[in-house]
């Protein structure tokens, strides 16, 4: 498994393990270790969200058969392990190509501070709820997921940040550290606070923390550049010193009763 994939997969594994039991039962939150480091995650109550219903690191037909059973009638996306030759097997099982994601990486060099009029703070203690609110509203996710996301700042390996306009939470971003690897994700800004430099500042704060912790490989991802689609997330990532590493395809399986197609540019 490529290290650039491991960091993201382990962050997802940890975040799904942190879901409160009652909420997990109500919303259909589940995860499945598919072997060889691969992981499938599911939130059956949110089938239109391809990232919450998503299998990563899939490299064999046997793993693919397992996740088809795991998801059942829930719409989901599959990101094969880079280099895996599964196109024909995916097509045979009803998957179609969806929007690809660009994977980015950088070393442990310091990042320049990004200008913003917002104040960036660690989302620990009583700020965990603010972090969750900014993430949920920034991504347009169901409000109940805030109870789950608020658990992350207290989990091992997680370093979460929230940007404030006065006392009002404006944006969120998370860092997950796994060995010398660091994954940067959950970058979201509430609509009314966009275009004020929040994500650039939170990216810089996460990079600084990862460097302090001795991480030597930092990774993140966002939707590929497509003409006519907003790409502010893509530009922020490049400005923070990340390099385009590879384009990772997503294959989508939508049961006949579903109309959603997968894609992501969530920040």
N, C-alpha and C positions, 0 to 999 in steps of 0.2 A: 504494500500500500504506500503510495507516495505521501511524503510528509505533509505536503500542502493540503492533502485530503484528510489526513489523520487529525489535524488540529480542529477542523470544522466538525468532523464526525464525533470526536470526543466531547466537544462543546455541546452538541445536540444530545448526546447520551446523558451528560450530566444534567442538562436543563430539563429533560423529560423525567429523569429520576427525581427531580425536585418538585414535581407537580403534587399538590396536596391530594390525598387519597379521595376525599369526597368530591372535589372538583374533577379529578380524573375520571371518576365513575360517571358523573353527570354529563361531561363533555366528550367522553369516549377517547380519552388520552391514553395512548399506549405506545410502546416501543418494542422492537424485536432485534436481537443480535442475530445477524444472518450468517455469521462466521467469517473468518479471515479479515476481521476488522470492519466489515460492512454493517450498516445499520439501517433499519426502516422505522420511521416514526409516523404516528397517525393521531389526528384529532378529528374524529368522524363527524362531530357537530359543526366543523368548519371546512367542508369539502372544497370550497372555492379557493382556499389558501394552499397553494402548491408547496410552500415551504414547510407548513405544519403537517403535510401529508406527502412524505418525501423519502425516498430510499437512496442512500449514497454508498459509493464504493462497490457497487454490484459488478462482479467480474465473471460469473458463471451462469449457465442456464439453470443449474440446480438452485442457485440463490434466487433467480428470477421466478421460478416456480413457487418457491416459498413465499415470496412477497405478494404474488398474485392472490394466494390464499389468505394472507394476513390482511390485505386491504379489502377483499370482498367487493362490495358495491361502492366503496368510497373512492372518489376521484383522487388521483395521486400522480406524482412525477417520479421518474427514476433518473438518477445521474450515474451512469456507468463509471467504473474506475477508468481513468485515462488510459487509453491503449487497448481496452477490452473490445473484442469484436462481437458485439451483441446486436447489431442493427437488425439482422434478419430475424433473430429470436424475438426481439421486441415487437417488430412488425407483425409476426405471426400471432402474437398474443394480444393484438389490438392496440398497441401503443403507437402514437404518432409523434413526430418531432415537434417540440415546443420551443419557446424562447430560450436561447442558450445564455449561460452566465460566463462572464470573464473572471478568471481566477487571477489574483494579484499576489505578489510577494515582495518582501524587502528584508534587508538584514537589520542588525541592531544599531544602526546609526541614529543619532538624535534627529528629531524632526523640528522644523522651525515652528515657532508659535504662530497660530493663525489669528488674524484680527477679528474681534467680535465685541459687541457691547453687552453680551451676556456673561454671566459669571458661572464658571464650570466648577463643580464640586464632586467629591466622592459621594456615591449614593449608598452610604451605609447608615445604620441606625434608623432614625425617623425619616430619612430621605428615600428609603426604599420604595415607599408608596408613590412618591413624586416621580421616581425613575420609571416605575411601572405605568403610571398614568401617561407620561410623555411617550413611552414606547407604544402603548395600546392605541392612543389617539393619533400618534404619528403614522402608524401603519393602518389605521382604520379597522382594527381588530375588535371582536366582541369585548365589551367592558369587563366581563367576568374573568377574562384571561389576566387581568391586572393582579388578581390574588395570587396567581401562579408566578408571574414575572417578578413580583415583589419578593419572592423567595431567593432569587438569584444572588443578590449582593451578599447574602450570608453563607453561600455555598463555597466549598473549598475550590480554589482555582479561579474564582470569579472576581473581577474588579470592575465595578459599574460606576458610570458617571452620569450626572444630570446637569443641564445648563438651565440657569434661572434668569428670568426677567423680574428683578425684584424678588418677591416671594413666590412667583408663579413659575412652575416647571415648564420649560419650553422644549427641551430636546433630551434625548437619551443616547447612550452608547455603551457597549459592554466589551470587556476583554476577558478571554478565557486562556489560562496558561496551563499547558500540559507538557511537563518536562521543559525542554528548551524551545518549545513551540508556542506560538501565541496566535489566537484567532480573534479578529476584531469583527463584531457583528452587532445586531440589534440596534443599528444606527437609525434613529427616527426623530423627526421634528414635527411638533404639532403645527397644523396648517397656518395658524395665525402668526407663527414666529419664524417662518421660513425666510430665506434670503437675508439673514442677519449673521451668517458665519458660524452658526452653532455647530454644524457637523465638522467643519475644518478644525475648530477649537477642540472638540471632543476627540477627534482623530489624533491630534497632537498630544493630548493628555494621555490617551491610551498607549500611544507609542512610547512616550516618556516612561510610563509605568512598566511596560514590557521590557524596556532597556534596563531599567533599575533592577528588574527581577532576573536579568541575565539571559533573556530570550535571544536566540540568534537567528530565528526564522519567524517572521510575522506574515500572516496571510489574511486575506479578506476576499470578498467577491461581490459583484453586482451584475445586473443585466447587461448583456452585450449592447454596444452602441448600434442603434437603429435610427435611420433618418426619420425625423419627425417626432421622435420620442424624447422626453426630457432626459438629460444625462448629467445632472448636477452631481449625483453621487459618484459617477465615473470620474469627473473632473476633480472632485475633492480628493479622491483616492490617489490619483496621479500627482496632485500637488503635494501630497503628504509623503512622497518619495517611494511609493509602490511602483512596481513594474508589471506590465501585462505578462502573465506567465503562460496561460493557455486558455482556450475557449472550451468550456465544458458543456456538452450538449445535455438537454433535458428531454426525456421522452414522457409523454403524457398519456394516461389511460383514463378516459372519461366514460363511465357507463352510459347507455342510451338515454337514461332519464336525466342526465346531467348536461348542462350547457356550457360549463366553465372550461376555459383553456388556461394552461399554466404559463406563467412568466413572472419575472421579478425585477423590480428596481425599487427596492423598498425604502431607501434612505431619504 
